[in-house]
Amino acid sequence: MIDRTERPSFVKKLQAHGIASTRAEKLRYGVEVIHAALCNMDSHNRKMFDKAYGGDQGIYKLLWDFSEHEVGLRDILPLDEDGEVQD
C-alpha cells in the first residue's frame, strides 16, 4: 500500500503553483468527479473511453470535447489540426 501521509494534497500542490485556494478547491472537486466517473465505468465503457481518450494527450482531448460549447476552455486549451495540444 502507498503511504500518502508524506505527500502534499492535490490542493496544496495547486497552491504551490500559485493557484488561489478557492480555485484549487474547485479544481480538486472537478478532478474528483472525473476520477469517480472513470472508476465507476464498466469494462466496456472503460475500453471505449481508453480508445477515445487514452495516451499522452487524453485529458486534454477530453476537455477539448467538453469545451465544444464552452468557449473559455477552448481559449486555454488550443489544439492543432492533428488534435494535439499546441505548445
C-alpha positions in Angstrom: 0.0 0.0 0.0 1.2 3.5 -0.8 1.9 5.8 2.2 0.2 9.0 1.3 0.9 10.8 4.6 4.2 12.2 3.4 2.7 13.6 0.1 1.2 17.1 -0.2 -2.5 17.1 -1.0 -3.6 17.9 -4.6 -4.9 21.3 -3.4 -1.5 22.1 -1.7 0.2 21.2 -5.0 -2.0 23.5 -6.9 -1.4 26.3 -4.4 2.3 25.7 -4.6 1.9 26.6 -8.3 0.3 29.9 -7.3 -3.4 28.9 -7.8 -5.7 30.5 -5.3 -7.2 28.2 -2.6 -10.7 28.8 -3.8 -9.8 27.8 -7.4 -7.7 24.9 -6.2 -10.7 23.5 -4.3 -12.9 23.8 -7.4 -10.2 22.0 -9.5 -10.0 19.3 -6.8 -13.7 18.8 -6.9 -13.7 18.6 -10.8 -10.9 16.1 -10.9 -12.6 14.1 -8.1 -15.8 13.9 -10.2 -13.9 12.8 -13.3 -12.0 10.2 -11.2 -15.2 8.8 -9.8 -16.8 8.6 -13.2 -13.8 6.7 -14.6 -13.7 4.3 -11.6 -17.4 3.6 -12.0 -17.2 2.6 -15.6 -17.8 -1.0 -16.6 -15.1 -2.7 -18.6 -16.8 -2.0 -22.0 -17.1 1.7 -21.3 -13.6 1.9 -20.0 -12.3 0.3 -23.2 -14.3 2.8 -25.2 -13.0 5.7 -23.1 -9.4 4.5 -23.4 -9.8 4.2 -27.2 -11.1 7.8 -27.4 -9.0 9.4 -24.7 -6.1 7.2 -23.9 -2.5 8.3 -24.4 -0.4 11.3 -23.5 -3.0 13.9 -24.7 -6.0 12.1 -23.3 -7.2 14.5 -20.6 -6.7 17.5 -23.0 -8.8 15.8 -25.7 -11.5 15.1 -23.1 -11.5 18.7 -22.0 -11.5 19.8 -25.7 -14.5 17.7 -26.5 -16.3 19.1 -23.4 -15.4 22.6 -24.4 -17.2 22.3 -27.7 -19.8 24.7 -26.2 -17.5 26.2 -23.5 -15.6 28.9 -25.4 -13.4 29.9 -22.5 -11.9 26.5 -22.1 -11.1 26.3 -25.8 -9.1 29.5 -25.5 -6.8 28.0 -22.9 -6.5 24.5 -24.5 -5.9 25.2 -28.2 -5.3 22.0 -30.3 -3.6 21.9 -33.7 -5.1 20.4 -36.8 -4.0 16.9 -35.7 -5.8 17.2 -32.4 -2.6 17.6 -30.4 -2.3 20.3 -27.7 -0.3 23.3 -29.0 2.7 24.4 -27.1 
